[in-house]
């Protein structure tokens, strides 16, 4: 993994701030969560995504991820 890879991912996420995304989270042991949210902020080391519950039972959650999570494919994001 090179610093240029992280810089490309960081720039891409920063451009998508405010956009709706579909997130696929790899939880390990063949467990995968798929959630829809909005990219809130992009910081130097992490970015945050506001995820609302589909059934609206739980309050919205603010999740944070590192850019390295995208490179290692722990999470996958797709624009909605």
N, C-alpha and C positions, 0 to 999 in steps of 0.2 A: 504494500500500500504506500502510495506516495502522497506528498503534501499537495501536489497539483490535483489529485483526485478529490481530496477533501475540499479544496478551494472551488472546484467545479460544482460539487454537490451543494456547498454552502451558498454559492451564487444562484444556483437554480432554485433552492428553497426560498432564498431571500426575494427573488422575483415573483414567487407564487404566494407571498404573504396576502392574506385575505381571501384566498381561493378555497373552494370546497374540494376536499380530497377524500378518497377511499383508502383506508389504511388496512393492510393485512399484517397482523402481528404474529410472529412465530413464538409461541410460548414454550416450545420444547415438547418432547415426547409426543410428536404428531398432533399437538394442540395448536389450532390456529384461530385467532379472533379477527373478525372483519368488522370495522367500525367506520363511520362517516363523520368527518369533522372539518373544521376550518383552521387553516394555519394562522396562528395569532401573531407570533413574533419570531424573529430569527436573531439569535445572539451569536457571539463568536464561537462558542463550543456546543451549543444546543439550540433546538427550536421547539416551540410549543404548539400544540394542537388542541383546540376546544372541541370536545366530543360530547354530543347530546345523546341521551338514551332514546332509542327508537320508541319504546313504550311510554316514555315520559314519566316513568315511575321514579327514577333517580335524578338528582340535579346534574347539570352539566359538569364534566370533569375536564381539567386542564392537564394534559399529558405532555411530558417533555421527552425528547429523544435526542441522541447525539447524531451528528452527521455520519459517524462511523457505523451506526446501526443500519443506515442505508447501504453503505459500501459492503458490509458483511452480510447483507440481506436478512437481518433480523426483522426488519420491517420492509414492506413494499408499499409505495404510494402511487396512486393513479388519480389524475385530475378528473373531477366529475363534470 
